[in-house]
Amino acid sequence: MMDDKFKLLAALQQIDNIVSLLEDNEWKDYIYNHLSPVHYELERQLSNLTGTNLYTKIERTSDEDND
């Protein structure tokens, strides 16, 4: 039986496959606009499930603090 983590990873891979297949499609931007929220929702769920943050934070340097 597939666990939830595997299902989310498989779903993300399928989205990546669709993006690759539609690389030369004239309507790819339209399709990408609909796939993008699904992709980020799957990443969010995977992050919540695993307790890891997939996104890196941008830290301010001390020079920026003086602005």
Secondary structure, 3 states (H helix, E strand, C coil): CCCHHHHHHHHHHHHHHHHHHCCCCCCHHHHHHHHHHHHHHHHHHHHHHHCCCCCCCCCCCHHHHCC
